[in-house]
């Protein structure tokens, strides 16, 4: 392939042997990427305290996900019941309004749980 026919952006082609360098653009060399990847893979073993802390974080995250799911499910059921009573003409406006407010509150709790989870 000819570099001149492919160069349509007006930039000069890179000299031979410097295709992947890009040092002026802040891109690391491929050799540096491989060395960094190896360094990330090699880690010291975790201590028992670190393992316990990781398990605690995992349990906390699992608990938050379950709370979020249950809040969303309860909000859905309450909203469906409220709208079903409206559709059937059997509603008591105060109870329907309280149910919809409770549904919104449960969704807010679920979203706060999700936001907290994604932040960590």
C-alpha positions in Angstrom: 0.0 0.0 0.0 1.1 3.5 -0.8 1.1 6.0 2.1 0.6 8.9 -0.3 -2.7 7.6 -1.7 -4.0 6.9 1.8 -3.0 10.3 3.4 -6.1 12.4 2.8 -6.0 14.5 6.0 -3.0 16.6 4.9 -0.7 15.2 7.6 2.8 14.0 6.9 3.2 10.2 7.0 5.1 8.8 9.9 8.7 7.8 9.3 9.5 4.1 8.9 9.7 2.2 12.2 7.6 4.8 14.1 4.1 3.8 13.0 2.8 2.9 16.5 4.8 5.5 18.5 2.7 8.6 18.7 4.8 10.0 21.5 3.8 13.6 20.7 0.1 12.7 21.1 0.5 11.1 24.5 -0.1 7.5 23.2 2.2 5.0 24.8 4.4 2.7 22.8 3.1 -0.9 22.4 6.1 -2.2 24.4 5.1 0.1 27.2 1.5 -1.2 27.1 2.8 -4.8 27.3 5.0 -4.0 30.3 2.2 -2.2 32.0 -0.2 -5.0 31.4 2.3 -7.5 32.9 2.8 -5.3 35.9 -1.0 -5.0 36.5 -1.3 -8.8 36.3 1.4 -9.5 38.9 -0.1 -8.6 42.3 0.9 -9.6 45.8 -1.5 -12.0 47.5 -4.2 -10.4 49.6 -4.0 -10.6 53.4 -6.8 -12.0 55.4 -7.9 -8.5 56.4 -8.0 -7.4 52.8 -10.0 -10.6 51.9 -12.5 -9.9 54.7 -12.9 -6.3 53.6 -13.5 -7.4 50.0 -16.1 -9.9 51.1 -17.8 -7.2 53.2 -17.9 -4.9 50.3 -19.3 -7.6 48.0 -22.0 -8.5 50.6 -22.9 -4.8 51.0 -23.2 -4.4 47.2 -25.4 -7.5 47.0 -27.6 -6.2 49.8 -28.0 -2.8 48.1 -28.9 -4.4 44.8 -31.6 -6.5 46.5 -33.0 -3.5 48.3 -33.1 -1.6 45.1 -34.8 -4.5 43.3 -37.4 -4.9 46.0 -38.2 -1.2 46.1 -38.7 -1.1 42.4 -41.0 -4.1 42.5 -43.1 -2.7 45.4 -43.4 0.6 43.6 -44.6 -1.2 40.4 -47.2 -3.2 42.3 -48.5 -0.2 44.2 -48.7 1.9 41.0 -50.5 -0.9 39.1 -53.0 -1.3 41.9 -53.6 2.4 42.2 -54.2 2.8 38.4 -56.4 -0.4 38.3 -58.7 1.1 41.0 -58.9 4.3 39.0 -59.7 2.3 35.8 -62.4 0.3 37.6 -63.9 3.4 39.1 -63.5 2.1 42.7 -60.9 4.5 43.8 -60.7 6.5 47.0 -58.7 9.6 45.9 -56.8 9.9 49.2 -55.6 6.3 49.0 -54.7 6.5 45.4 -52.7 9.7 46.0 -50.9 8.1 49.0 -50.2 5.0 47.0 -48.7 7.0 44.1 -46.6 9.1 46.5 -45.4 5.9 48.2 -44.5 4.5 44.8 -42.5 7.6 43.9 -40.7 7.4 47.3 -39.8 3.8 46.8 -38.4 4.6 43.3 -36.4 7.4 44.8 -34.9 5.0 47.4 -34.0 2.5 44.6 -32.4 5.2 42.5 -30.3 6.4 45.5 -29.2 2.8 46.1 -28.2 2.4 42.4 -26.4 5.8 42.4 -24.5 4.9 45.6 -23.6 1.5 44.0 -22.3 3.0 40.8 -20.3 5.7 42.6 -18.2 3.1 44.4 
